[in-house]
Amino acid sequence: MRAHKLRTMRLQSSVTRAFALQLTLLAALLLAACGTTGSRPVRRPAKPAAPAETQPTPPPADEGLMLGIDVLERQDFAALRGKRVGLLTHPAAVNRFGTSTLEVIQRDKRNKLVALYAGEHGIYGTVPAGEKFEDHVDPASGLKVFSLYTGRSRKPTAAQLAGIDVLVIDLQDIGTRSYTFVGSMRLAVEACFESGKEVVLLDRPNPLGGLKVSGPPLDAQWINFLAPIQMPYVHGLTMGEIARMAQSEPGMLQVPDDVRRRGKLTVIAMRGWKRSMRWTDTGLAWVPTSPNVGTFEAVAGYPMTGLGSQIGGFRHGIGTPLPFRLLTHPAIPQAQLLAELNGRKIPGLRFSPRDVTVPAPPKAKDQAPRLVQGVYVEILDWAAWRPTELGLHMMQIAAAASPKKNPFAAATTDEADLFNKHFGSNTLWAALRRDGARLDVKGIFADWERQAQAFQKRSSKYWLYR
């Protein structure tokens, strides 16, 4: 009887333990489904009101493209262990599964993320182009956000860096010189070197690939936030390669040489990216890098049409569903502009008529939608495409269409200054003012290409990818 009772008690104990194990497993599955990684969920900066998203278990390193943040995580965040971490980032800084770098770093409780830093458009990418903003607290993460796009300075101050040991930089560039994230990176690296702080840069693809170089070189007098490094307008480098080159070559960083040499820069390179890959070859979804660059179509259009719309009347689709790809000019009817552009037989491009309806702004509901009749720029042959050539043609066409005077010769001081902050070529500016509609497009572009190829040869020693 006693033996039977003992067996019964053991059986009940086994059942109880099995039931408890089932409950534990069920709870773990529910927690995983809800995406919790600790006592509270963390949120993606791109969607401050949304719950955290779970990240699938990364596949082996040899399967597909791994971004810098993926490699950092695969390395168990070794570069950050035991350090107070600051993060310069924006919504396009996500891992290959679409989870923000902020969340990836913050959810590993061994990391000590203590501050955020934001360049143009802010930490969520919602601040309009050129609009300044101040330091504030991020409601999603609870962290202080230091603004690197204020009316006073775009460079981190010693006070802003005082609470960190290492600054992680994760910014998606678009491969074009005048996009401000390269400027933010350069100034942040300079400030960290001056303050004795480490820099860990998480590398990302150049969406235009690593083989396209094109456009005007940058004269030294025009180095500025919009043109922070002396390189062609389309440079063919990743952000990590630019940083490596800037630290290695005297004069690219605006710090004394001994500070530059002592600076500690670690670039976490991607795995699986090749120079021949444009964004559409990566298998990654494009996350908008700014309000007007919401698609890869806009990325490729930016160097084509942006420069040609600075002076002379051309508009390049900003405010329409086709930013940087829809051309209009107030003095040139759609059919005439279409014939003019197609007649120039620009390599790799085709132009077609495109009518789009633009709704009235939300604050002007009494206004009717407007019809924009433009010319759409299509890239037919990527290999033949030369990213900055169209801009020169646009300038020549605009000068010819001016009813009174060469618009470049008539430009105000402010217009000329803004133009050259983007272009940075005194030779081009002098030719535009002198020649206008007689601009030697072929000769100027050939000179650009020679200098761009020389830059590519010189910069190849800093390549991280082949």
N, C-alpha and C positions, 0 to 999 in steps of 0.2 A: 504493500500500500504506500509505504514511504517512498519507494523507488518510483512508483507510478506518479506520485505527486511531484517528485523532483523532475521527472521527464516533462511533465505538463508545464511546470514553471519555466524550464529551459526553452520549451517551444514557444511559450508566450513572450519570453524575453527576445527570442530571435525574430518573432513577428513584429514586436515593438521596434526593434532596431531597424528592420527592413522598412517598416512604415516611416520611421524617422528619416531614413536615408532617402526615400522617395520624396518626402516633403522638402528635404534640403535641395535635392536635384531640381524639383519643380520651382522652388524659390529662385535658384540660380538662373534657370531658364527665363523666368519672368523678369529678373533684373537685367539679363542680357538683352531681352526683347525691348525693354524700356530704354536701353542705352545708358544706364547708370554705371559709373565707374568709382563711386565713392559715396560720401554722405549727401552730395548734391550734384545734379547734372550741370555740365558746362555747355555753353551755346556757341554756335558759329558766329563770328563777327558779321558775316554778310546778312544774317537774319537774326537780329537781336531778340525778337519775340518768339522764335521757334525753339522747340526742344532740341536737345543734343541728338546728333545722328550717330549711329554705331558704325564702326569701321570694320569691314571684313578682315579676317586674318590675312596679312600680306602673303602672297605666294613667294616661292623661292626667288632669290635675287636675279637669277638669269631669265626670269619670265617677264618680258615686257619692260616698259620704261619705268624707272624709279626716279622720282624727283629728289632734290636735295633733302627735303623734309622726310621723305620715305627712307632715304639712306641714313639720315641722322637717327631716326627711330630704330632702324635695323641695327645700328651701332649702339643701341641702348642709351642714347643721349650722352655718350661718354664725354663729348666736348663741353657739356653743360654741368656735369655732376659737381655738386658742392659749391656752385657759384650762384650769385644773385643775377638773374637773367632779365634783360630788357629785350623787347621785340619791336622792330620797325617793320610794319606789315600793312596789308590792305586786303580787301575781300578776295582778290584774285590769288592770294597766297593760300592755296589748298594743296592737300596731298593728292595722289593719283585717284583716290576714291571720292574726292570732293569735300573732304573734311578740312576745316580751316587749320592752318599751322598753329594759330592761337590755341585751339582746342586740343590738338595733338600734344602740344607741349604742356598745357595746363592740366590735362587729365592724368598725366603721369605724376603721381604725388611725390616722387623723389625730386622732381624739378622745382625750383624756386623762382617762378615767374613773378616779378615784382613791379614791372612798368611796361607800358606800351608807348610807341612813338608813331606818329602819323604824318605823312607828307600830303601833297595836293589831293583833294577830294576826301580826306579824312579816313578814319579807321574803317568806316562802312562804305566808302565810295559814293556818298550821297551829297557831298558838298560840291556846288557848281564849280566849273573851271575858273581858276583865278581868284576864287573867294577865300579870304583869310578866315581862320578860326583859332580859338584860344585853347589853352590846356583845360581839360575837363576829366570827369570820372566816367569810365565806360560802364553803363548800367548792367550789361550782360556779365562781364567778368569781375566787376568791382575794382578794376585796376585804374590807376591814374594814366591818362593819355596825355603825353607831351606833344604839343603841336610843333611841327617843323615847317609850318606854312602860315606864319603870322606876318603882320606888318612890320615886325621888328627884325626877325631873323629866320632863316631857313636851316641854320646849322645848330645842332644840339649844344646847349651851353654846358659849362662845367657843372652847374647846379642841377641841370636836368639829368646828367649822367652820374651824379654823386652816389646814388643808391644802388648802382649795378656794378658787377664785375665784368660782364660780357654782354655785348649787344648782338643779338641775332638779327640779321637782315634777310627778309624774304619778300621780295618785290618782283612781280611779273612785268618785264619790259616788253616793248613791241619791236625792238630792233632798229629804231629810228632815233637819231641823236637828240632831237629837240623835245622828246618826251621827258617829263620832269623827274621820273623815278631814278634815272642814272644820276642826275644832279643831287637828289636826296641821298643816294648811296654815297657819292663822293664826299659830300659835306659831313655825313655821319662818320665815315671812315676817318676823315681828317680830325674831327672832334675827339673820337675815341683814341687815336694815336697821341694827340696832344694831352689827353687826360690819363693816359696809361691804362685804358680799358681795352680788353680783347674784342675782336670782331669775328663772328662766325657767320659767313654768308652762305645761305642755302641756294644752290644754283637751280635755274629753270631754263627751259628751251628758249632760244631766239625763235619767235614764231615765223620769221621769214627765212629761217634756216641759217646755216653758218657759211654759206658760199656766196651769197649776194653782197657785194659792196658797190656803192654807187653814190654819186652826188658830190656837192662842193666840199672841199677841204675847209677846215676852220682856221682862220687867221688868229694869231695869239691875242690880238687886242679885243677879239670878240668872245673870248672865253667868259661864260656867264652861266647862270643856273639853267637856262634853256639849252646851252651848248657847253657842257662842263668839261668835256675831254676833246682834245684835238684828234679827230677821227672823221672819216667820211659821214655824210648824212645817214646813209644806210651802212652800218659798220660790220655786220656779219659776225658779231661776238655775243656770247652770253654775258649776263651780269657778272658772273664769277670771273670770266676771262678779262673783262674790263677792269675789275678790281685788282686782279693779279698784275696786269700791265701797268696800271696807275701806280701801284706800290713799287714796281721794279724800275720804272723809268723816271729819272729826275725831271721835275717840272710839271708832271701831270697832277700831282697833289700839291695844294697850296700850303705846304708845311716845310719847315727846314729839313734838309736831307738827313740829318741825324735822327730826327723824329720819325721820318718816313722809314728809315732802315730799322729802327727799334720797334716799330709798330707790329703788333701781333695780329695777323690776318689768317684765318682758316677758311678755305672754301670747301664746302661739302659738295662734291661733284655728283652729277646724275649718273645713273647706270642705264645703258641701253640707248642713249641719244646719240645720233650721228649728225654731222654737219649737213648732210644732204636732206635732212628731214625738215619740212615745213610743218606748221601746226597740224594740218590735216593728216599728216603721217604719224602723229604721236598717239592717236587713239584717245586723246584727252578732250574733255568738254572745255570750250572756251568760257571763262568767267570774265565778265566785263572788267576792264582795268580802269575805266573812267566812263562818265555818262555817255560820251559820244563814240566810245570804242567798245561796243557791246558784242561785236562779232569779228571773226577772222576776216570777213569781207572788208570791214572798216580798217582793220590792222594793215592790210595790203594797200588800201586806198590812201592811208595817211601820208606816206612819202610821195605818192603819185600826184595828189591834188592839193595838199596843204600848202606847199611852198608857192604854187601858182596862184593861190587865192589871197595872198597877203596884200598886194597892191594891184589895181587895174580893173576891178569890178567883178571878177569871177566869183561865183559862189559854188561851194563843193558839197552841198547836201546837208549841212548842219541844220537841224530843225526839221528834217524830213526822215522817213524811214530808211534812207540810204546815205548816211553820213560818209563823206569822203569819196563817194562813188557817183553822185549825181551832179553834173555840171550845168550851170546856167550862167548867162551874162546878160545884163539889162539891155545892152546895145546890139545883141546878136540873136536873132530869132532861132528857135530850136532847129529848124530844117537847115538853116545856113551854118549853124555851129556843127551840126552832125556832118555835113558835107566837108566842112573845113578840117575837122579832126580825122575823119576817115581818109581824106585825101592826102594826109601827111604820112600815112603808112608807117605808123610808129610800131616797131617790132613788138610782137607778143600781145598787142591790144586790138580790141574791136569796140566800136561805139555804136549804140543803138538808141532810138528815141524811147523815152520813158516818161509817162505822165503819172504823177502821184498826187493824192489828195492829203493835205495836211490839216488835221482837225484844229479848231481854235484852242488856244491855251486854256487850261482849267479855270483861270481867273478872268477869262474874257468870253464867257459863254454866250454873250450877245453877238459875238462875231461869227461870221459864217466860215466854214472850212474853205481853204484856198487850194487852188489847183496849181501845181508846179509842173511845167513842161520842160523837161531837161534832157540831157544826153547821159546815158549810163555808160560807165567805163567797165569793160569786161576784160579779164586776163584770159586770153585764149591759149597762150603758150608760155608756161612758167619759165622754161629754159631760156627763151628769147627775151623775156620781159626784163626791162631795165628800169628799176623802180622810180628814179627821179627824172627821167627824160621828159615825161609828159609835162611836168611843171615848167620846164623851159619853153615848150611850145605854147603853153597857156600864157606866159608872160609876153611872148612875141605877138600872139593873137590879141591880147588885151591892149598892147601898145598900138597896134594897127586899128583897133576899133575905137580908140579914144577920139572923140569928135574935134577936140581942140589941140591938145598938147600931149606929148609923151608923159604918161602918168608917173613914171619913175623919176623923170626930171622935175616934175611938179610936186613930188611928195613933200609933205611937211617934215620937220625935224623929227617929230615923234614917230611918224610913219616909217621914215628911213631907219630910225634906231630900232624899232621893233622888227623890221624886215631883216636887218643885219644881225640881230640877236638870234634869229632863226638860221639864216644863211651863213653868216660869218665869213663872206668872201668879198674882199674889197675889189678884186678883179672883176667879179660878176657885177657888182653894184655900179662900178664905173662904166662897164660895157652897156648896161641897161640904160643908164642916164644918157650916154652918148649916142647909142644906136637905136634904142627903142624897137620899132617894127623891123628894123634891119639887123636885129641881133643875130649873130652867127651861132645859131643853135648847134649845128653839127660840130663846129670847131670847139666851142665851150664844153660841150658834153664829152668830146673825145679827150680833152684835157682833164676833165674830172675823172674819167675812167682810168687814165694813166696813173693819176695820183692815188686813186682808190686801190688799184692793183698793187702799187708800191706799199701802201699801208697794210694791205692784207699779207703781203710777204713778210713785212716787219713784225706784224702782230702774231703771226703763226707760231712763234716761239712760246706764246702764252696759251695756246690752245689746250684745252682739257679733253677735247673730243676730236675724232677724225672722221 
